[in-house]
Amino acid sequence: MVYKPLDENTYLKYLKAAGWVLEKGGIDYNLYDEKDIFLCSIKISHGKGKKREVVAHSVHKTEQKFKEKGLQWPPKKK
């Protein structure tokens, strides 16, 4: 499956629906689950404008973590 970059706001909504948190790390962002356990690093790209996107590889890593936890990506509202 081919992955595309995802808008940062949409990505954060998906994480909030699952109860996960994205925190700024040294260079990248760190993804934590609902129990504050570190899952992986996430890269967010930005250009000269205000457009910020989660890179395709990080979207793929997030989907893998969701599947490992038995959750659906993208999460649905409860």
C-alpha positions in Angstrom: 0.0 0.0 0.0 1.3 3.5 -0.9 1.1 6.0 1.9 0.7 9.8 1.5 1.7 12.6 3.8 -1.1 13.5 6.2 -2.0 17.0 7.3 -0.8 17.7 10.9 -4.2 18.8 12.2 -5.9 15.6 10.8 -3.2 13.5 12.3 -3.6 15.1 15.7 -7.4 14.5 15.6 -6.8 10.8 14.9 -4.4 10.6 17.8 -6.7 12.4 20.1 -9.6 10.0 19.2 -7.3 7.1 20.3 -6.1 8.8 23.4 -2.5 9.0 22.2 -0.2 12.0 22.6 2.4 13.6 20.3 5.1 15.5 22.1 8.0 17.6 20.7 11.3 15.8 21.1 14.8 17.0 20.3 14.4 17.1 16.5 11.4 14.9 15.8 8.2 14.3 17.7 7.6 11.4 20.1 4.4 9.3 20.0 3.0 8.0 23.3 0.0 5.8 23.9 -2.7 6.2 26.4 -0.5 4.8 29.2 2.4 7.2 28.4 4.5 4.4 26.9 6.9 5.6 24.1 5.9 4.0 20.7 8.0 5.7 18.0 9.4 8.9 16.6 7.3 10.9 14.1 8.7 13.4 11.5 6.7 16.5 10.6 7.8 18.4 7.5 7.1 22.1 6.9 7.7 24.5 4.1 8.0 28.2 3.9 4.3 28.6 4.3 2.2 27.3 7.2 1.6 23.9 5.6 2.8 21.2 8.0 2.5 17.5 7.2 3.3 14.2 8.8 5.7 12.4 6.3 4.4 9.3 4.6 6.8 7.0 6.5 5.6 8.2 9.9 2.0 7.7 8.8 2.9 4.1 8.0 4.7 3.6 11.3 1.7 5.0 13.2 -0.7 2.6 11.3 1.6 -0.3 12.3 1.5 0.7 16.0 -2.3 1.0 15.8 -2.5 -2.5 14.4 -0.1 -3.9 17.0 -2.5 -2.6 19.7 -5.5 -4.0 17.9 -6.9 -0.7 16.9 -8.2 0.5 13.5 -6.4 3.2 11.5 -7.7 5.8 11.0 -9.7 5.6 14.3 -13.5 6.2 14.2 -15.3 8.4 16.6 -16.9 6.4 19.4 
